[in-house]
């Protein structure tokens, strides 16, 4: 596997601002020189997650999560290393070395992505050639720029159009079949899965086509919507149609609107509502909920007001409830009979649709209204029934103000508290308390700590590094850090930690990196230099003792005698 050059990673991270990367996904508040938030990787009441712009790394004092902008994207967006590199490179306008990217990619997966892209291009070409499809698009009022943004195409009628165009070899046929683009009858004959349908490519978080949804043009045909089957690239319970386009259209998403169909997403985009996404023919899953909240703090679920729509809304509620950390909101918009987002936005315009969103039902109201159906809250039995219905669901809500208020509401309705027997949250970790306040850190530990906080201090040192000869624990690590900074002068704290990520020293270095060092840079720099000078002196003393021992043993040569005289003279001149 090819390795991306360190120099490229260094430049990539140097051009990236970790505060901007994290802040686009997690609400940050300034605290002195750093930024703080509730950790996105575990549930907590108070903010123990910090981001340092100076050091270009993040750290959670609660769960220990830490790293650079690159590792944050890997953890938060669930990206593989190369995917995270390419995402970060795209943001800062850099291009990953092609040979590296290509050699790191799984050849089979790469070919499958290529086949899906070719299919998308084929469907778009067919839309331009089909009078029937163009007429349908015009009737639905889909503008050219929206067709382009969502890469909408058309699968022509007939059983072999895609196969004949792209299945030029057994290998290509196999790829297209693996991509879910073919069906097979009882006799084993292969034919196009999508026929006479408007085609909506489904993109992953990097904008690659991974599947398709097809909508009938002829109202007599069925099913109305046909989706790709699950494949190596596509898992419908983990993907959202339109999320890629929403992220491209909005520098920072403050809301996402979940609708039922592809046309609803496209119609809302047509009217300037660029935050709509759709589940792919399935109910809202926990993975959907996590993906939604990772991209926006407010999520609106837009469903029909009938029984089926409310059942879908309740399923969505069950998925988002365990993810309702403070700062997140889930709301439900139930549409009038006979209306969908497509028809509603065309009838009322974007202003009317936004007005309905502002009147959407908060999760809390929908929760208690749903569970209070057929419950007589005027009786003790009814209150007990409601409490028992609520108990297992409320227990799923993360610790925080929202959970407390939800339980307070239950107490108001029933007079019963649910978490009365729950254990109090664990105490927050003390951030800067030393293990033994009376014990001063060693010179080596102090030098390493200062170097981690300000890597540039090492550039003040010139070889030879006398301290490197010391036989003391930590000297090899200090020497390696100094050499690393000289080799990569622009290296940040985050990159230094990343360099040791897979080594046993990683945990110790991380602990030192999050300590607070009081004082201005000039003061801290002088402390570091003083530490090094004292370590140099210890190294000279160590060498002097070695030479004196050789002298006592009668094994000291002329060169050694000359070196010893120079060391003794230097000692007397201090």
Helices and strands as residue ranges (DSSP letters): H 6-15, H 18-23, E 29-31, E 34-37, E 49-52, E 57-60, E 66-67, H 69-76, H 81-92, H 98-104, H 107-129, H 131-139, H 144-149, E 153-155, H 161-166, H 170-178, E 182-184, E 190-192, E 197-203, E 209-216, E 225-227, H 243-249, E 255-259, H 262-270, E 276-278, H 286-295, E 298-304, H 307-321, E 329-335, H 341-358, E 361-362, H 363-371, H 380-394, H 401-414, H 443-453, G 455-460, G 466-469, H 475-487, H 493-499, H 506-513, H 521-552, H 558-572
